[in-house]
Amino acid sequence: MKLEIISKKPKGVSRAVPILFVHGAWHGAWCWEKNFMPYFAENGYTAYALSLRGHGNSDVPAHFRWMRIADYVADVAQVVDQLPEKPVMVGHSMGGLIVQKYLEEYTAPAAVLLASVPVKGVFRTTYRIALRHPLAFLKANLTWSLYPIIGKPNLARDAFFSKDISPDKLNGYFSLMQDESYLAFLDMMLFNLPNPEKVSTELLILGAEEDAIFHPDEIEATAAAYDTKAEIFKGMAHDMMLEAGWQTVADRIMNWLDEEVV
C-alpha cells in the first residue's frame, strides 16, 4: 500500500525521538501540516504525518468502505517500520483509536490521544449526530458512506470547529475532507474497541471543552481507563490542532514529552 508521508525537520539539532501524527476520520496528513508540524520542528522535533489508505494522497483501495480499523493500524505499523527511530505517537479522533490499537501490539516512547475515540466507542457520538442531522445520518446509512455527515461546510463546522471560524478557513479545510470507511465506523462503535489492559506506553490524554464529537466526560472516562487524568482545553472544538488555541495544546504536549521522553 503506497501511503503519503509528509515530514518536517528541524533546522538545527534535532531531538533523539521523532513524532508521528495520525489523523482522524475524513482528514489526512494535511491537518497536521499547517500548525503542529512546523511548530514541533521549530522546537527540535522531526515530525512525520501519514495519510491512511483512502485519505490524502495515499492509495485508495477498490473497496474503501470496507476498510477496517485493523487496516489503518497496519498502515501506521508500515510507516513506523520505515522511520529511523521509534516515534512518539500523536493520534487525533479516529487516529486516537488507531494509536490505542497499535499500542496493544507494539510500544512507543510515549503517546498522546487528542480528542480521541473513547474506550467505550462512538455510540453516544452516533446518537448525537442522528439527533442533530437526521437526514445526513440517514443518507450515510443508506449509502454506506460517511461523507454525508460532514458533506457541507456547515456540517463540517458543527462537527470540528468553533462557531467563529472564518469562512475562508472553513472552506479551505472542508475542501480537503474526504469520505470515511463505513466498516471503520462500525469498528469504532462496537467491533474493535480499545483494551487498555494491553497498553503499557505512557499516555497523555487531551480533550476540548466545546467538542461536539467527543464530550469532555468521554475523554475523562478514557483517561480513567488508563489510570490517568485527562486535560480539557477551554473554548476549543474537536480539531484541536487547527483551532485558534492550537499552540497551547502543542506546548502542553511538548512540556509533557520533556518530562516523559529523555
Secondary structure as UniProt FT lines:
FT   STRAND          4..8
FT   STRAND          19..22
FT   TURN            25..26
FT   HELIX           30..33
FT   TURN            34..35
FT   HELIX           36..42
FT   TURN            43..44
FT   STRAND          47..51
FT   TURN            53..54
FT   TURN            56..57
FT   TURN            62..63
FT   HELIX           64..66
FT   HELIX           69..82
FT   STRAND          88..92
FT   HELIX           94..105
FT   STRAND          111..114
FT   TURN            119..120
FT   HELIX           123..132
FT   HELIX           134..143
FT   HELIX           147..150
FT   HELIX           153..160
FT   TURN            163..164
FT   HELIX           167..174
FT   TURN            175..176
FT   HELIX           182..186
FT   HELIX           187..191
FT   HELIX           196..198
FT   STRAND          203..208
FT   TURN            209..210
FT   HELIX           216..225
FT   TURN            226..227
FT   STRAND          231..233
FT   TURN            234..235
FT   TURN            240..242
FT   TURN            244..245
FT   HELIX           246..260
//
